[in-house]
Amino acid sequence: MSSLSHFVAVDDMGGCAGHVRCPDLPAVDHARLFYVKGPVTDEVPDTGIACHDVTDGNTCHYACQKGYRLTGPPALICNYTGTWLGDIPACQSEMIFFRVLLQFQRAGLRT
């Protein structure tokens, strides 16, 4: 009976060598972009790892600078076809958000 050994090469981003890579995501005004290992879609603290050469099954997260609010989901997942799952969010000034909220309140509308 023969035994086979399987070796998996791991790249510097924690993915398997030979896995599909997704293209770099675009910058978003007033946001930073960072890498998170695995398909994590909840908001998480900035890992400080640049989001380049991401392999399938891993995630890139957007986080807005102080004074801005994220509109849309914070994360996109690199899938096995080399495309991103999810929509690119935007960062909107909190001043605009609060002005709209105040207008709703003045009009007697509930938020």
C-alpha positions, -999 to 999 in steps of 0.1 A, spaced: 0 0 0 15 33 -10 10 65 9 8 99 -8 19 131 9 1 163 0 19 196 4 1 229 0 22 260 -5 10 290 13 14 325 -1 22 357 20 -15 366 24 -24 332 40 -40 317 8 -29 287 -11 -5 292 -39 -23 287 -72 -56 301 -59 -74 326 -79 -65 363 -72 -90 391 -74 -80 425 -90 -72 454 -67 -103 473 -55 -106 510 -63 -99 537 -36 -130 553 -20 -128 590 -10 -123 594 27 -118 557 33 -90 533 39 -90 497 26 -75 468 44 -72 430 42 -90 405 64 -83 367 62 -114 347 55 -149 356 44 -156 381 72 -184 406 63 -190 423 96 -172 456 105 -139 448 121 -109 469 133 -84 479 107 -58 451 104 -32 474 89 -26 449 61 -28 464 25 -55 448 4 -35 437 -27 -32 403 -45 -61 389 -24 -69 353 -30 -103 336 -32 -121 332 1 -105 363 17 -119 398 22 -112 435 18 -128 460 41 -135 497 37 -136 520 68 -143 557 67 -122 584 82 -134 603 112 -163 626 103 -176 602 76 -201 574 77 -200 543 56 -230 538 32 -232 502 21 -216 471 34 -180 473 47 -166 442 30 -162 425 -4 -152 388 -7 -129 375 -33 -146 345 -49 -132 315 -67 -138 331 -101 -115 360 -94 -143 385 -90 -155 404 -60 -188 396 -43 -205 427 -29 -208 464 -38 -182 491 -32 -194 514 -5 -191 552 -1 -182 575 27 -206 603 33 -200 633 55 -217 629 89 -228 665 86 -249 657 55 -263 627 73 -273 648 104 -288 676 82 -310 650 64 -320 636 98 -328 671 111 -350 678 81 -370 646 87 -374 655 123 -386 690 114 -411 676 89 -425 654 116 -413 622 100 -400 593 121 -366 578 114 
